[in-house]
Amino acid sequence: MTHAVPATTARVPQSTAEEVNRRIYHDIRARVNAYAAEGPETIERRLRELDHEWDIERMLEANAAVISLIGLGLGTFIHRRWYALPMVVAAFLLQHAVQGWCPPVPLFRRYGIRTATEIGYERYALKALRGDFQPLCDSSTATSDSAFAAVTR
């Protein structure tokens, strides 16, 4: 079955130049390799950093809110034609929600802004290195509670 709208996890990478996607994945792999060599304390620190990393959705939302507020201010104090700016921003946000693309996406991606899924790849690779999933390797003792605990730790 073919879907006209890409999957949520695929829409931004599908709208990103392949060279940029490759660089982002290469950077993730390089960071995981570096943290693996440095040890558990560094992995812990990096996992805390990842908790605060802004993904592309958050960047787009903040960017759109700022531009919309500027448009509303300019429309109120300068000229009402500026009210068109928030409408354009809203249209681009809708386009992004459906297709995964809007004008700032290529720029943000070139600067290395990642999707939540890409951040998750790094997070779960580091958690695997830390040993979080070890109890799940033996399927006879693995439970849904232990699986949930491993991914939320």
QUISULDA-V382166 format. One record per backbone hydrogen bond with DSSP energy under -1.0 kcal/mol. NH is the residue of the N-H (numbers start at 1). CO is the residue of the C=O. If there is no record, write none. Layout:
BEGIN
nh=(NH NH)
co=(CO CO)
END
This chain:
BEGIN
nh=(10 11 14 16 21 22 23 24 25 26 27 28 29 30 31 32 33 34 35 36 37 38 39 43 44 45 46 47 48 49 50 51 52 56 59 60 61 62 63 64 65 66 67 68 69 70 71 72 73 74 75 76 77 78 79 82 83 84 85 88 89 90 91 92 93 94 95 96 97 98 99 100 105 108 109 110 111 112 113 119 120 121 122 123 124 125 126 127 128 129 130 132 134 136 137 141 142 147 148 149 150 151 152 153)
co=(7 7 10 13 17 18 19 20 21 22 23 24 25 26 27 28 29 30 31 32 33 34 35 39 40 41 42 43 44 45 46 47 49 114 55 56 57 58 59 60 61 62 63 64 65 66 67 68 69 70 71 72 73 74 74 79 80 81 82 84 85 86 87 88 89 90 91 92 93 94 95 96 102 104 105 106 107 109 108 115 116 117 118 119 120 121 122 123 124 125 126 127 131 133 134 138 138 143 144 145 146 147 148 149)
END
